[in-house]
Amino acid sequence: MFAKLSGKLIHKSTDYLVIDIGGVGYQVQAPLSTYYELGEEGSDVSLRIHTIVREDSITLYGFLTEDEKIIFTHVIQVSGIGPKTGIGLLSGLSAGEFVDAVIREDAGRISGVPGIGKKTAERIILELKDKVKKLSLSPNSSGPVPEVSPLQEDVLSALNNLGYQKNKADKAVTEIIREYCPERFDDLLRKALKKLSG
């Protein structure tokens, strides 16, 4: 079984990735959370891999963080949930957001992800609530999600309007608030733009 792949990213699309390792190209399915964090084609990449073997296929699912892989593994063990839905779930929610939603029993948040209905969301919460409480997620992705201040909301909205990807903008703004504690909109926005462009 493959557990990790490190090589050169030779194809990058939202449908699948191809990683070249010693002249062999490995096709990998990945959630959007991983896709957006990867470099461009030709860059080096290292992904945690979950392998699913069936009679007629071997499919590799890749994740940039161990947290994502753990969540995916738990989700596809829920009755009626397949890998495609698991990937879709992590494309719509970060690992920390998912854990927070499950712990809070927020079925609405989970069912907000395309392809997941309310009953499915409730089943995910029922079967995973105890499991996710035991997870030891990394600091930047663990739930519950902290409260967002009005200033933070305004800056995130501005960054979103400028075309920055939500997960990257959230991470940048959170780090700046932790380091500098800016109190003015223009100060926080300027620092966030500098971090995101650097």
N, C-alpha and C positions, 0 to 999 in steps of 0.2 A: 504494500500500500504506500502511496505517496503521502508524506506528511508536510513537506516543504519543497518549494522550487525556487532556485535562484539562477537568474540568467539575464538575457537581453530581451527586452520587450520589442517584438518585431511587428506586432499588429495590436492596435488598440481601438476597440469600438464598444458601444454599450451592449452589443450582443455577445461578444466574447473577446478574450485576449489570447495572443499566442506568444509564448516565451521560448526563446531559442536557448537550448542547453547543449553545448557540444555538437551543434549541427542538427539537432533534433528539435522540432517545434512542438510544444505541448499546448493544446487548446484548453483554455480555462474559462469557466463561467465565474463572473464576479459581480457583487452588488455595486450599485452606483457609488456608495460610500467609499469603496476601494478604488473604483475607476477614476473618480475625481482627484484622488490623492496621488495617483501614479504620474510619473513623468511622461514625456512624449515618446513616440516610437524611436527605438535606438538607445533608450536609457536602460540602465541596470535596474532590476527589480527582484524582490524577494517576497514570496507569498506563502502564508500558511495554507495547506491544502487539505481538503476533505474529499476522499475518494469514494465514489459510489459505483459498485460493480454489479452489472446485470448480465443476463444471458447474452444479450447482443450488443452490449456497450460498456465502456469504462468512462465515466464522466468525472472530471476534476473541477472542484469548486474552490476558488482562491480568495483569500482574505488578507488584508494588510496587517490586521492586528489579531492577536490571539482571542481577544474579547469577542470579535465578530464571529470567529470560527466556533467558539463555545456556544454562543447564542444560536447560531445556525444548527449546530448539532442537536441542541435541545429542542428547537422548534420542529425539526423534521421527524422527531420521535413522537410528536403529538398526532393522535389519530386523525387521518384525513388531510394531513399537511405534507406536501411533497417538496422537493428541492427548489422547484421553480417559485413556489410561494415563499419559501424561506429566503431566497435571494431577493424577492420582491419586498419582503418585510424589511430587510436590512438596507434596501435602497430607499425606503421611505422613512426609517427611523434609525438613529445611531444606536449602538449597543446600550449606552447609558439611558437614552430616551425610552428604549424598549423595556429595560429593567424597571425604570420608574413607572411606566404605564402598567406593567404587570403587578407590581407591588401595590400601586394605588387602585388596582382593579378598574382601570380606565379603558373599558372596551371601546369607547368612542374614538379614543386616540389610535388604537390599534386598527380598528375597522376603517379608519381614515386612509389607510394604505390601500391602493388599488388592488382588487382581487381578493380582499379579505372582508367577509361580511361580519355582521354583528355576532351571529352564533359561533362562527369560527373564532372570532376574537375572544368570546367568553370561554370557549373550550381551551384556547391557549392559556388564558389566565388561570383557569381551574387546574390544568395539568402542570403548569410551570411555576406557579407562585412560590411553592416551597423550595423548588430547585434554584430559582434565581436569587432567593434570599441568601443562599449559601455561596453564591459566586463571589469571587474576589477580583473585581474588575480593576483595571488600571485607573489612576487618579483622574485622568481627563475624560473617562467615559463612564464612571460609576454613577449610579442614581442614589438618591433622588436628584433631579435637576434643580440647581439653585434658582432662587427667585430672580427674575429679570427686572431691573430698574427701568423707569420711563426713559432715562437718558440712554441706557443700553438698547432699548427697543427702538428709539429714534435713529441711533447710529446704525443698527442692524438693518433697519428699513432703508436707510440711505445707501448702504453698501449693496443691498439686494437690488435696488433700483439702478445701481451702477453696473450690475451684472455679475457681482461676486457670488460664488457658490455658498449656500447657507452654512454648511458645516465648517468651511474654512473661515468664513466671517465670524461665526460664533466663537470659534477657537481663538482667533486673533483678538477679538474684543475682550473675551474673558481673561486672556493672558495680560493684556494691557491694564485692565482694571485691577488685577491682582498685583501688578508691578508698580503702577504709577498712581492709582486711585484718582484719575482725572475727574473734574466736576463740571467741565464745560463741554458742550456738544462739539464745537470746532476742534478742541484739543484732542478729544477722544477719536474723532473722525480722522484727523490728520495722522495721528499715531497708528491707527488701524490701516489706513491706506499705505503708509510707509512699510508696515510689517507685511501686508499682503503683496506688495510689489517687490519686496526684498526677497 
